[in-house]
């Protein structure tokens, strides 16, 4: 059974197997009590036609596999393995092949499908950028979308407002709106700032880590630097890993004026355009960026 087939298993039937029935029915969707937290108000929406769930109590949602990951507190791979063993007898919903939250799906009509990065061209491209596919899949998705009657696919990186930053081997860079920054909060006093998601992934690759213990802000464009300031100001120390160009320098200056203590880490990869350029071309003897 493939990932796509597993992800089409009806969420409604799976919840029924766990003794969760809709508290209210509205035709094409039902409102349930959330299966993974205390929920007296039945704020867990299941869209039957799209096979999507959305928890209004925590503003999270997604696909069948996302639900398994949430319920089982496990990784994507573990969720697929556990699900195959538990639910092989559930009928596949052939019409469900999109797994955005209902809010996102109603806003983004051009998206065809979103899943783990598996396309051979994208895998090769990740390897060319010295990013392991397993690392990329912790934060990114393969997004297939339609624009002006033509179908495309890219690597997508989610932002704080439910949009996706798109990047493809052809050199295309774009966004499925709304455009926004991406923040990762670990309730720490230190925050790392990156211009784009490639730099963030490059930092993790250099650290040989799947995540960082610090808070993180990815601008997804230096034009968004003002949007990031309220988040950055809540931190005792800010470390910037922006591009070695005029735009990166100016963005760092804006952050330095707004925050108490700012360390410009771009000097660690001086002579390289950005952190990913450094990762791809750094000498073997060079000490990794911290």
SULKA-V174878 format. One record per helix or strand of 2 or more residues. SS is the DSSP state (helix for helix, strand for strand). FROM is the first residue (numbers start at 1). TO is the last residue. Records with the same first field share a line. If there is no record, write none. Layout:
SS->FROM-TO + FROM-TO
This chain:
helix->3-7 + 11-17 + 64-72 + 76-86 + 102-107 + 120-128 + 133-139 + 197-207 + 222-232 + 246-258 + 265-269 + 275-281
strand->24-25 + 29-32 + 44-47 + 52-55 + 60-62 + 111-115 + 140-147 + 150-158 + 164-167 + 173-176 + 182-184 + 190-194 + 215-218 + 237-241 + 262-264
